[in-house]
Amino acid sequence: MISITKPKIQTLKLGQSDNSSKMQQGAPVNVLGVAGSMRKGSFSTHALKLVLEGAKKYGAGSQLLELREVRLPIYDPSRSVPEELYQDVNGNHENVLDTVTKAIKWADAFVLASPDYHGSMSGAMKNFLDYFWEEFAGKTYGYIIASHEKGLTVADQMRTSVRQCYGWSMPYNISINGANDFNSAGNPINSILANRIKMLAHDLVTYGTLIRRQFLQDVMNKEVSDSYASHYREYYN
């Protein structure tokens, strides 16, 4: 459901050491991969796992959130916590939204992976994005799309959703074409794809660290008023 390579969950309270450490030179960045495919054996999910493994090589912590395992009900802002949110999570009957929220707060950067459904992101991915807003601000995002037509409109839609939440997006994305890009062992046979996976892993850690550090500095520095980060002080306190 949610696989964690570094189990420590980042708190968003400014007075605590986890956020302070994020502003220090060399502090590790946490990358959350969100798999939007409901298909077991998904190629977009497989590529996502490769990016997360690559990010670890650059010192990042990583988690994988698979929406096919975490079944969030259709977002409805008008109702109270529905019973459907209570599911078996790691052997416990828990509010699955709480579990997902903890992972999102832990993350400094994201990789969103989705299949191309009629030129759009999966319903599961859109529903996931609908649940959050402030949690996405000041973080960096990469995109993976499984599509036989490059999935450019899918990436644009995910990028637009992130922009509306004041997140930062990588200026490129990864497009995969199913079994044509991987061998039976799951290794990329397309050299361009293999290099793209390495590049996204590197860039998410590098630029994700810089953006997150500066965002938190601006949030904490009350003398800074001419940054969009200043609008999130109440949320972070």
Backbone as a ProteinNet text record, in pm:
[ID]
protein_1_A
[PRIMARY]
MISITKPKIQTLKLGQSDNSSKMQQGAPVNVLGVAGSMRKGSFSTHALKLVLEGAKKYGAGSQLLELREVRLPIYDPSRSVPEELYQDVNGNHENVLDTVTKAIKWADAFVLASPDYHGSMSGAMKNFLDYFWEEFAGKTYGYIIASHEKGLTVADQMRTSVRQCYGWSMPYNISINGANDFNSAGNPINSILANRIKMLAHDLVTYGTLIRRQFLQDVMNKEVSDSYASHYREYYN
[TERTIARY]
83.9	0	86.7	156.2	252.1	383.5	478.9	608.9	702.6	773.1	852.4	997.1	1088.7	1229.2	1290.3	1230.6	1270.5	1144.1	1125.2	996.9	963.9	1057.6	1030.8	934.7	823.4	725.7	755.6	766.8	796.7	674	690	584.2	594.9	484.8	486.7	484.9	502.4	506	640.6	637.1	759.5	853.9	802.4	888.2	965.1	941.5	1005.4	1123.1	1212	1342.5	1335.9	1233.5	1230.6	1228.1	1145.9	1141.6	1267.1	1322	1446.3	1558.5	1562.5	1668.6	1657.5	1535.5	1517.4	1587.3	1614	1676.2	1828.1	1881.7	2025.5	2084.8	2202.4	2271.1	2296.2	2259.6	2284.1	2175.1	2069.1	1959.9	1890.4	1855.8	1792.9	1652.3	1613	1478.9	1397.3	1268.8	1180	1092.1	1093.2	1019.9	906.8	784.8	668.5	623.3	617.5	564.8	419.6	333.6	190.5	154.2	113.3	78.1	-71.9	-111.9	-252.3	-319.3	-247.8	-307.3	-375.2	-489.3	-560.6	-526.8	-436.6	-403	-281.8	-296.2	-182.8	-81.8	44	146.9	156.1	110	108.6	249.7	264.2	394	428.7	328.7	358	404	343.9	386.5	527.7	558	692.5	797	769	862.6	876.6	767.9	771.1	865	858.1	946.6	1093.7	1122.1	1260	1308.5	1221.8	1259.6	1285.6	1201	1219.9	1349.7	1381.9	1509.2	1626.1	1611.5	1716.5	1732.8	1622.7	1629.7	1704.6	1689.3	1759	1910.7	1955.9	2100	2157.8	2070.4	2113.7	2084.7	2056.5	2039.7	1898.3	1800.5	1661.9	1594.6	1498.1	1406.5	1294.4	1232.4	1125.2	1013.5	892.9	774.9	698	626	538.7	396	308.4	166	90.1	30.7	-42.1	-192	-255.2	-396.8	-486.7	-434.5	-512.3	-523.8	-434.2	-437.1	-504.6	-479.9	-542.5	-666.5	-780.5	-903.6	-975	-935.1	-1003.3	-1141.3	-1247	-1379.5	-1382.3	-1480.1	-1493.2	-1499.4	-1417.4	-1410.1	-1543.2	-1590.8	-1715.8	-1695.5	-1669.1	-1640.1	-1759.3	-1877.6	-1997.1	-2032.1	-1963	-2000	-1889.7	-1927.4	-1831.8	-1753.8	-1662.6	-1576.9	-1662.9	-1661.8	-1744.6	-1680.9	-1765.7	-1716.9	-1619.4	-1634.2	-1546.2	-1399.1	-1372.3	-1233.4	-1163.9	-1238.8	-1178.5	-1153.3	-1025.5	-983.7	-871.1	-835.6	-722.9	-592.6	-517.1	-390.1	-281	-190.5	-80	-130.5	-243.1	-296.4	-386.4	-406	-490.8	-608.1	-721.6	-838.6	-824.8	-783.2	-748.8	-822.2	-820.6	-869.9	-763.9	-792.9	-692.5	-651.7	-741.3	-706.2	-598.3	-605.3	-500.9	-365.7	-366.7	-242.8	-183.6	-269	-223.2	-173.2	-244.9	-206.5	-69.6	-40.6	91	201.2	176.8	277	297.5	189.4	198.7	274	247	317.5	464.8	495.6	635.7	713.3	643	709.4	753.1	869	919.2	904.5	894.8	881	794.4	731.8	639.9	673.2	639.3	631.2	490.2	414.4	279.2	281.9	233.2	234.2	92.1	56	-81	-82	-175.3	-200.4	-275.7	-272.4	-345.9	-482.8	-587.1	-724.1	-796.8	-815	-883	-819.1	-687.1	-615.7	-617.5	-656.8	-666.9	-599.7	-574.9	-521.7	-628.6	-587.4	-682.9	-776.4	-895.4	-990	-935.6	-859.6	-801.2	-703.3	-623.2	-526.8	-598.5	-698.9	-772.6	-841.3	-899.2	-966.1	-867.4	-748.4	-643.1	-607	-587.4	-550.8	-660.8	-785.8	-897.4	-897	-837.1	-840.4	-746.8	-650.4	-545.4	-526.4	-463.9	-436.4	-311.7	-325.3	-212.1	-93.7	-121.8	-14.4	79.3	33.1	113	203.5	178.8	250.9	398	481.3	623.6	699	642.5	706.5	723.3	812.9	847.4	787.1	742.4	669.2	727.9	733.5	767.7	650.2	648.8	532.7	574.3	499.3	518.4	383.1	379.6	254.9	278	189.2	189.7	91.8	144.3	59.6	126.2	45.3	100	105.8	62.3	66	136.7	233.5	318.5	252	119.8	51.1	71.4	93.2	121	2.8	-118.7	-235.3	-253	-215.6	-223.4	-127.1	-4.1	95.3	50.8	-5.4	-52.5	-161.6	-251.2	-359.2	-305.8	-213.4	-155.5	-75.1	-2.4	77.4	-12.8	-127	-220.9	-276.3	-311.9	-363.1	-259.9	-135	-27.4	-4.7	-7.1	12.8	-95.2	-220	-329.4	-308.8	-227.1	-196.6	-62	-3.4	123.8	240.8	236.1	350.2	435.6	558.1	653	669.5	665.1	674.8	805.4	859.1	971.2	924.7	1009.9	968.2	958.1	967.8	955.2	885.8	849.6	790	840	806.2	845.4	722.5	738.2	632.2	680.8	598.9	635.5	526.4	567.3	473.5	472.4	433.5	411.4	527.2	492.9	591.6	697.3	671.9	771.4	896.3	885.3	996.8	1067.4	1016	1075.4	1092.2	1196.8	1212	1138	1147.4	1072.3	1116.5	1238.2	1289.1	1248.4	1182.2	1138.7	1241	1346.8	1449.8	1419.8	1446.6	1421.2	1508.5	1447.7	1524.1	1536.1	1471.2	1477.3	1579.8	1691.4	1799.6	1757	1669.6	1621.3	1539.3	1453.5	1373.4	1462.5	1560.6	1650.1	1720.4	1766.3	1832.5	1734.9	1613.3	1510	1476.1	1469.7	1442.7	1552.8	1676.2	1789.6	1786.7	1752.7	1749.1	1641.6	1522.1	1415.4	1452	1512	1554.1	1653.2	1751.9	1851.8	1789.4	1707.4	1653.2	1552.9	1474.5	1379.9	1452.7	1559.5	1636.5	1708.5	1770.8	1849.5	1761.9	1665	1581.9	1473.5	1429.4	1333.1	1389.5	1516.8	1583	1593.1	1635.5	1652.3	1519.7	1416.8	1286.9	1224.5	1230.3	1169.2	1241	1373.7	1450.4	1415.7	1410.7	1380.9	1237.8	1144	1004.2	990.4	1052.6	1042.8	1111.4	1221.4	1287.1	1195.3	1126.9	1036.8	914.3	868.2	754.9	792.7	909.9	951.2	995.3	1045.9	1096.3	980.2	931.7	815.3	845.3	973.4	1007.9	986.2	968.1	942.9	792.1	749.5	606.7	575.4	678.6	655.5	684.1	656.7	668.2	536.3	498.5	374.5	381.2	502.6	518.9	461.6	458.6	408.6	261	188.3	46	22	129	113.8	160.2	187.5	235.8	132.8	8	-96.2	-108.5	-97.5	-106.4	9	126.7	244.4	260.9	180.7	189.7	82.9
-120.4	0	124.4	147.6	257.2	198.1	187.2	132.7	246.6	234.3	344.2	299.8	373.9	341.5	414.8	527.4	598.1	621.1	549.6	549.5	675.6	763.9	885.4	975.4	1014	1101	1245	1331.2	1472.2	1544.4	1614.2	1700.2	1836.2	1906.7	2037.1	2151.9	2122.5	2229.7	2300	2429.8	2505.6	2503.7	2489.9	2495.5	2369	2265	2137.4	2119.1	2029.3	2020	1969.9	1891.8	1835.2	1943.6	2046.9	2155	2238.3	2261.6	2337.1	2265.4	2132.9	2057.5	2064.7	2085.3	2094	2215.7	2315.2	2437.8	2432	2323.6	2311.5	2256.1	2304.2	2257.3	2107.7	2031.9	1888.8	1805.9	1868	1792.4	1709.6	1583.6	1498.1	1544	1521	1552.3	1422.7	1433.1	1317.1	1319.3	1209.6	1200.8	1098.8	1141.8	1053.7	1025.2	898.4	858.4	817.2	872.8	842.8	769.1	642.4	559.1	565.6	620.4	642.8	533.4	425.8	316.6	217.2	165.8	65	-75.7	-86.1	-216	-277.5	-402.4	-475.3	-498.3	-474.2	-487	-366.4	-252.5	-128.9	-87.5	-45.5	1.3	138.8	224.2	355.5	341.6	247.6	223.4	166	78.6	20.7	128.6	216	325.6	416.6	438.3	520.7	460.8	330.8	264.4	282.4	279.6	299.4	440.7	539.7	677.4	689.3	629.2	635.9	568.1	455.6	389.8	478.6	546.4	637.6	754.1	805.7	918.1	879.2	754.6	707.5	713	694.4	697.5	837.2	937.8	1075.3	1119.8	1024.6	1054.5	1086.1	1069.7	1102.6	987.9	1021.9	922.7	905.5	789.3	769.3	684.4	713.6	634.6	612.4	500.3	471.4	461	542.1	541	488.8	371	311.1	329.7	404.7	436.3	315.5	212.5	89.7	14.5	43.3	-18.6	73.1	202.6	301.3	354.1	300.5	331.2	451.2	569.8	689.9	699.8	721.5	741.4	870.9	884.1	1005.9	1126.4	1225	1342.6	1417.2	1442.8	1516.7	1612.2	1740.5	1835.4	1865.2	1821.7	1857.5	1757.2	1642.8	1542.4	1521.6	1468.6	1438.9	1313.4	1271.3	1156.6	1032.7	979.4	862.3	733.6	634	504.5	442.3	475.3	416.2	451.2	558	595.9	500.8	422.9	330.1	196.2	165.2	44.3	-21.6	-142	-211.7	-155	-90.7	-28.9	-91.6	-164.2	-230.9	-316	-385.5	-474.9	-409.6	-278	-205.4	-141.2	-131.4	-65.6	83.8	159.7	299.4	386.7	515.9	614.1	629	580	576.9	717.8	815	952.2	1005.1	968.3	1009.4	952.7	827.1	762.4	832.1	864.6	933.1	1073.6	1142.6	1278.8	1281.1	1183.6	1177.1	1163	1080.1	1061.6	1189.7	1261.9	1386.1	1493.2	1501.5	1599.3	1564.8	1437.7	1392.4	1434.6	1445.2	1464	1607.5	1621.5	1749.9	1760.1	1644.8	1639.2	1518.2	1524	1419.1	1372.8	1247.1	1197.1	1142.4	1200	1154.2	1068.5	944.3	851.2	809.6	821.7	789	728.2	638	597.3	705.9	698.5	792	732.5	791.1	747.9	856.8	835.1	931.6	1070.3	1072.8	1199.9	1266.6	1193.4	1251.3	1160.6	1214.9	1134.7	1037.6	936.6	839.7	906.7	850.5	903.3	895.6	789.4	773.6	886.3	925.8	1034.2	1167.5	1195.6	1321.4	1326.6	1216.4	1212	1235.5	1177	1199.3	1347.2	1411.5	1552.4	1639.8	1599.7	1679	1690	1594.8	1590.9	1694.3	1745.7	1827.7	1958.4	2052.5	2183	2243.3	2296.8	2362.1	2267.8	2139.8	2042.2	2032.8	2077.1	2064.7	2185.9	2296.6	2420.8	2410.6	2476.1	2484.1	2354.1	2261.5	2133.2	2112.9	2022.6	2001.9	1871	1872	1758.9	1712	1580.6	1518.9	1432.5	1395.3	1326.9	1209.9	1099.7	980.8	942.8	918.9	882.7	758.5	660.5	543.2	570.3	581.3	619.9	579.2	542.6	515.6	642.7	756.5	884.9	992.8	952.6	1040.8	1098.5	1107.7	1151.5	1296.7	1381.8	1522.5	1592.6	1560.2	1624.6	1577.7	1453.8	1401.2	1478	1493.6	1568	1711.9	1772.6	1911.2	1923.9	1826.1	1832	1817.6	1724.6	1709.2	1833.5	1886.2	2006.6	2125.9	2136.9	2245.3	2232.8	2112.7	2090.9	2131.1	2093.8	2127.9	2278.5	2342.5	2488.1	2560.8	2512.2	2573	2563.1	2466.4	2448.4	2509	2587.8	2656.7	2561.3	2450.6	2361	2393.3	2341.6	2364.6	2236.4	2245.5	2127.7	2126	2003.9	1988.3	2024.7	2082.3	2129.4	2018.5	1894.8	1781	1668	1561.7	1446.1	1318.7	1205	1075.9	1010.7	966.3	893.6	753.1	654.3	515.4	449.7	352.8	283.1	134.2	103.4	-33.6	-127.7	-246.7	-352.7	-319.1	-221.2	-182.1	-121.4	-74.8	-5	-87.7	-207.7	-289.2	-434.1	-500.3	-642.9	-725.3	-855.8	-943.6	-929	-880.1	-859.8	-724	-642.6	-511.3	-402	-429.3	-329.1	-252.2	-122.5	-44.6	-92.1	-112.7	-147.9	-27.8	79.4	205.1	293.9	321	397.1	538.6	596.7	732	731.7	630.9	619.2	597.4	509.7	481.7	608.7	689.6	814.7	914.7	912.8	1004.9	972.3	845.5	803.3	851.6	834.7	881.8	1033.3	1101.8	1248	1298.8	1238.9	1283.4	1258.6	1144.2	1114.5	1219.5	1250.6	1351	1488	1530.7	1666.2	1686.2	1585.2	1597.6	1619.1	1544.8	1560.1	1694.3	1731.1	1855.2	1978.8	1993	2113.4	2107	1986.7	1973	2020.1	1991.5	2035.8	2188	2247.8	2393.2	2466.2	2421	2488.7	2472.5	2351.9	2328.3	2407.4	2412.3	2485.4	2633.6	2692.2	2834.9	2864.4	2776.5	2795.3	2798.2	2703.4	2698.5	2818	2862.1	2981.5	3102.3	3117.6	3230.9	3219.7	3098.6	3079.2	3119.1	3081.6	3105.3	3248.4	3314.9	3451.5	3549.8	3599.5	3688.4	3825.2	3854.8	3980.4	3972.2	3850.1	3830.4	3837.6	3941	3958	3954.6	3965.5	3972.4	3838.7	3728.9	3595.1	3521.7	3437.6	3360.5	3269.1	3235.7	3148.6	3211.1	3343.6	3410.4	3379.9	3342	3311.8	3176.6	3099.9	2967.6	2960.8	3076.4	3076.1	3019.9	3056.7	3006.8	2855.8	2802.6	2658	2585.3	2642.8	2576.4	2595.8	2678.4	2702	2623.5
0	0	0	110.8	117.5	162.5	72.8	109.3	142.6	253.1	306.6	321.6	261.1	277	395.3	434	555.2	636.4	745.9	813.9	889.4	906.8	982.3	906.4	969	906.7	944.3	844.5	868.2	922.2	1032.4	1082.5	1017.8	1004.6	940.4	1039.7	1168	1265.9	1261	1243.6	1220	1338.1	1457.2	1573.9	1599	1521	1544.8	1452.1	1489.1	1423.8	1281	1244	1110.5	1003.2	1023.9	926.1	929.6	1048.1	1057.7	984.6	997.1	931.6	780.1	727.7	583.7	525.6	607.9	558.8	566	619.2	630.5	501.7	467.1	348.8	359.6	256.5	255.5	319.3	371.2	431.1	323.8	352.5	250.7	216.5	93.3	47.7	47.8	77.8	78.7	-46.2	-122.2	-248.7	-235.7	-262.6	-259.7	-402.2	-437.3	-566.3	-552.8	-636.4	-632	-761	-746.7	-861.3	-885.2	-999.6	-1028.8	-1109.1	-1140.1	-1216	-1122.6	-1164.5	-1087.6	-1135.9	-1231.1	-1289.1	-1221.8	-1179.1	-1125	-1236.2	-1209.1	-1311.2	-1401.7	-1353.7	-1430.9	-1472.2	-1598.2	-1645.9	-1588.9	-1571.5	-1513.6	-1368.5	-1296	-1157.9	-1155	-1248.6	-1254.4	-1281.2	-1377.4	-1405.3	-1284.3	-1212.9	-1092.4	-988.3	-970.3	-873.9	-912.4	-1041.6	-1087.7	-1055.5	-1071.4	-1037.9	-887.8	-806.2	-660.5	-618.6	-681.8	-651.7	-691.4	-805.5	-848.5	-754.3	-700.9	-606.5	-479.7	-436.9	-316.7	-335	-458.7	-485.6	-465.5	-468.6	-444.8	-302	-215.7	-73.8	-30.1	-118.5	-84.2	-10.1	75.5	128.2	28	22.4	-75.2	-17.6	-64	-33	-161.6	-167.4	-280.4	-230	-285.8	-253.5	-375.1	-364.1	-474.5	-452.2	-539.2	-522.2	-546.2	-611.4	-627.1	-494.6	-402.4	-269.7	-168.5	-181.2	-92.4	-163.8	-131.7	-204.8	-142.2	-184.4	-137.1	-202.4	-123.9	-185.3	-265.8	-353.8	-433	-339.4	-368.7	-281.4	-279.5	-158.4	-138.5	-21.4	-47.5	61.3	150.4	111.3	188.2	296.8	300.1	398.8	501.5	617.1	722.2	684.7	771.8	740.4	715.1	592.6	562.5	613.3	633.7	680.5	582.4	451.3	351.3	373.2	447.4	472.3	567.8	641.1	736.2	668.1	650.9	580.9	658.4	616.8	677.6	621.7	708.6	671.2	755.9	688.7	758.8	874.3	852.4	954.2	1056.1	1045.3	1139.3	1065.5	1134.6	1076.9	1103.7	1002.1	1019.3	917.9	945.7	849.8	742	621.7	516.6	474.5	488	452.9	546.6	673.9	768.7	727.1	683.6	640.5	518.9	421.6	301.2	335.2	423.7	460.8	526.7	611.2	674.9	570.5	470.6	365	285.9	259	182.9	262.4	390.3	473.9	487.1	481.1	487.2	363.7	251.7	122.3	98.7	35.8	-13.4	-164.4	-230.2	-375.5	-410.9	-527.6	-570.5	-712	-739.8	-876.4	-893.7	-986.7	-1014.4	-1140.4	-1129.5	-1242.2	-1275.6	-1403.2	-1444.3	-1583.9	-1609	-1747.8	-1821.2	-1952	-2037.6	-2066.8	-2009.6	-2035.4	-2114.7	-2243.9	-2330.7	-2322.1	-2316.3	-2310.9	-2176.1	-2072.7	-1939.2	-1836.9	-1718.3	-1608.3	-1559.6	-1484.9	-1432.1	-1331.5	-1316.4	-1218.3	-1077.4	-1049.4	-916.1	-885.3	-985.6	-964.8	-942.9	-1025.4	-1009.6	-873.7	-831.5	-701.9	-588.2	-599.9	-500.4	-492.5	-606.4	-608.5	-548.6	-565.7	-514.5	-362.1	-294.2	-148.2	-83.2	-157.6	-96.3	-171.8	-103.3	-163.5	-99.3	22	87.9	105.4	118.8	138.7	18.5	-98.6	-220.8	-246.2	-177.8	-206.8	-170.6	-250.2	-220.5	-238.6	-314.7	-338.9	-490.1	-527.2	-667.3	-717.8	-844.9	-900.3	-1032.8	-1047.5	-1174.4	-1219.9	-1348.7	-1405.4	-1493.8	-1479.5	-1562.5	-1621.6	-1752.4	-1818.7	-1904	-1887.6	-1974.6	-2088.3	-2210.7	-2323.7	-2454.5	-2552.4	-2685.2	-2769.1	-2710.4	-2781.8	-2698.9	-2621.3	-2541.1	-2416.7	-2415.4	-2294.2	-2257.9	-2357.3	-2329.2	-2261.7	-2304.9	-2242.2	-2098	-2070.9	-1934.2	-1843.8	-1891	-1813.4	-1792.5	-1896.2	-1884	-1778.8	-1771.7	-1673.1	-1530.9	-1510.2	-1376.8	-1339.6	-1436.6	-1412.4	-1378.3	-1445.7	-1416.5	-1274.6	-1234.6	-1098.4	-994.5	-1018.2	-924.4	-921	-1037.1	-1042.2	-962.9	-971.6	-896.8	-746	-705.1	-562.4	-525.3	-615	-593	-573.2	-650	-655.4	-776.8	-777.3	-886.4	-967.1	-1097.7	-1183.9	-1262.1	-1281.5	-1372.3	-1513.4	-1595.7	-1728.5	-1832.6	-1790.5	-1881.4	-1806.6	-1878.5	-1814.3	-1881.5	-1825.2	-1881.1	-1944.3	-2066.9	-2136	-2167.2	-2133.7	-2160.8	-2243.8	-2323.5	-2411.9	-2378.6	-2256.3	-2212.1	-2235	-2282.7	-2297.6	-2402.8	-2486.6	-2586.7	-2523.8	-2400.3	-2336.2	-2228.9	-2196.9	-2091	-2138.7	-2087.2	-2115.9	-2011.1	-2019.8	-1929.5	-1784.5	-1763.3	-1627.3	-1571.3	-1652.1	-1605.9	-1624.4	-1696.3	-1720.6	-1849.1	-1851.3	-1972.8	-2088.2	-2204	-2323	-2416.2	-2378.9	-2451.9	-2381.7	-2447.9	-2383.9	-2349	-2431.3	-2403.1	-2274.3	-2259.6	-2137.7	-2016.6	-2028.2	-1916.2	-1869.1	-1963.6	-1928.6	-1868.5	-1919.3	-1868.6	-1723	-1689.8	-1552.3	-1459.3	-1501.2	-1420.8	-1405.4	-1513.1	-1510.7	-1415.7	-1419.3	-1330.5	-1184.9	-1155.6	-1019.2	-968.7	-1051.9	-1014.8	-995.5	-1092.1	-1089	-975.5	-945.1	-833.8	-702.1	-682.2	-558.4	-555.7	-667.1	-671.8	-658.8	-748.4	-748.3	-641.2	-608.7	-500.4	-368.3	-345.1	-222.3	-218	-328.5	-333.1	-312.9	-382.6	-374.9	-237.2	-183.3	-52.2	56.6	49.6	150.3	148.4	27.3	17.2	60.3	23.5	62	214.2	283.2	429.5	494.2	435.9	488.2	479.6	366.8	348.5	438.2	461.5	552.1	694.8	738.1	876.6	901.8	797.4	812.9	800.9	911.9	911.3	851.2	827.3	762.3	611	560.6	418	394.5	323.7	296.1	147.3	63.7	-80.3	-148.7	-79.5	-135.3	-115.5	-212.2	-197.5	-75.8	-31.9	84.5	211.3	216.7	336.7	361.4	258.6	273	341.8	364.2	424	568.6	628	767.2	864.3	844.8	933.9	923	803.4	783.7	852.4	847.1	901.8	1052.3	1113	1257.1	1330
[MASK]
+++++++++++++++++++++++++++++++++++++++++++++++++++++++++++++++++++++++++++++++++++++++++++++++++++++++++++++++++++++++++++++++++++++++++++++++++++++++++++++++++++++++++++++++++++++++++++++++++++++++++++++++++++++++++++++++++++++++++++++

